[in-house]
């Protein structure tokens, strides 16, 4: 079996990104986006998804955090899609419930080639972190939307309970990592691409 890994380099006037992803890793990560809270969330995503992730981003944070968050999501989505190749043998779908203190988040996803983000229920976590690197929910949502748009994933997520914004978002990133791990996992019972259409 060939190693399921990918490297993505992305450079615009707003960001310069170098990313490598190994789907069958052990959860080892090194992330530096210039946004410590985002770094922490991506470390959690990799650790709980058992992905090896290397990500370096130099973004125009003096202008806005949006460019960095969006472009890191786009690069990760591109890497997921590239590492999966023709998607033969994968489980395709995955789900996870994750608690974090009083927060309870869930994620259900399908690597189907149809990008869509569906937020079913949400307790607004508000802003988290310390200025000037707070990560409002609008940027968390943008990160997820960027990932699924490039990876070709239908993603449903929600937060059932929680009062701490940090815990709510952390539970979501952990749940996404675990659900994605379940979906990309190779199943020896699956012959070819897991679709009646013959392609994903």
N, C-alpha and C positions, 0 to 999 in steps of 0.2 A: 504494500500500500504506500503510495506516495505521501509525503508529509503535507498536511493540510495547513499551509502557512501562506502569508502574503505580506508584501511590503508596499506601502503607499507613500508617495512623496507629493505634496501639494503646496504650491507656492502662488500667492496672489499679492496684490498690493496691501492686503490686509493681514495675511498670515503666511507663515512658512512652517510646514508640518512634515515631520518624518515619523512614520508609524510602521511597526511590524507586529503581526498577530500570528500566533500558533494555536490552532483550535484544540489540539490534543496535548496541551501542556500540563503544568501543575499549579497554575495560579501565580506564577512569578511575574511581577510587573515593575516597571520603572516609568513614571509619568511625570512630566514637567510641562504644564500648560501656562504657567504664570498665574493661575488661579488655584490657590491651595485647596479650596473646598472641592473644586472639580477634580483635582488630582486625587483627593481622598476617595471620591465617589468612583472614579475609574479604577483605582486600586481595589476597591471592594468588588466591583463588577468582575474584574479579572480573577480575583482570589476565589470568589464563590462560583464563578463559571469555569474555573480550572483552565483559564486561558493564559498563555504567556503573552504579555503585552508590553511593547516599548513605544512610548509616545513622547515626542518633543514638539512643542509649538511655541513659536515666537509670534505673538499677535500684537495688534495695535491697541493695547489695553488703555492707552492714554485717550483713545477715542471712545471705545465702548467694549464691553465684555462680549457682546453679541457675536461679533465676527469669530472670536476664538472658540466660543462654545459651539456655534453652528458648524464651523469648518472641522473641528475635531470630531463632531458627530458624523459629518459627511465622510471623512477619511476612514473612520472605523467601519461605517457601513460598506464602503468600497472594499475594505480589507476582508470583511466577513464574506461578501459575495465572491471575491476572488479566491479566497481560501477554500470555499466550498466547491469550486469547479462546477461540474455538471450535476452535483447534488445526489449522485447515485449512492444508494445505501443508507441515507440519513433517515432518522426518525421523522423529521420534518416539523412536527408540532411539539410544543413543550409548554409547561405551566409550572408556577411556583407560588406558594404563599410564604411570606416571610414576616415574622414579628421583630420589632425593635423597640424594647420597652413597651409603652402603651400603644405604639403604632403597629398597624397591621396592613400590609400591602400585598397585592396580588398582580400577577402578570400571566397572560395567556398569549401565545404567539404561534404563527404559522409561516414557515419559510416557503411561500407560495408564488413569489414573483409579483404579487400585487401589494405595493406599499400603501399602508393605511395605519394611522394612529387613532385609536378609539379610547377616549377617557370616559369610563363608565360611571365612576363615582370619585369624588375628590374632596378631601378636607384640605382647604387651602393652607399650605404650610407657611405662607408668608416668606419673608426674607430670612436667610440663614447665613451664618458666618459673621466675620467682623469686617467692617469697612476697611479698605475699599474693594474687598473681594467677595462681597455677598453675592449669592446666586438666587435671584428671585425665581418663583415658579415659572414665569414666562420663559426663562432661559432653560430651565430643566425640561420643560415641554418641547422647546425648540431643539434641544439635544436629541431627545427621543425621536422627534419627527425627522431630523436629519439622518439619523442612523437608519431608520426603516425605509426612508426614501431611496437610499443608495443600496441597501442590502436586499430590497424586495421582500420586506416582511410585513405581514399584517399583525399589528400589536394592539392588544387590549390591556389596559391597566387600570388599577383603581386603588384607593386607600379606604379601608373599612373603618379604621379608627386611628386616633393619634392627636396629641396636643403639642408635641415638640416638632418644629419644622425640620430640624436636622435628622431626627429619627424617622420622620415620614419619608424624606427623600432617600435616606440611606437604605431603608427597607425596600424602596422601589428599585434602586440600583442592584441590590443583592438579588432581588427576585428576578430582575431582568437577566442577570448573569446566570442564575440557576435554570431559568426557563430556556435560555438560548443554548446552554450546555445540553439540556435534554433534547432539544430539537436538532442540533447538529451531530448528535451522537450516532455513530454507525451501528446499525442493527443487522446482524448476520442473516436475519430472516427476510430482509428487504432485498428484492432482486431488482436492480436498476433504480430508476427514479420513482419515488413513491407518489405516483400520480397516474390516474387512468388516462390522462392525456398523453403521457409519455414524456413530458418535459415540465420543468418548473421555471 
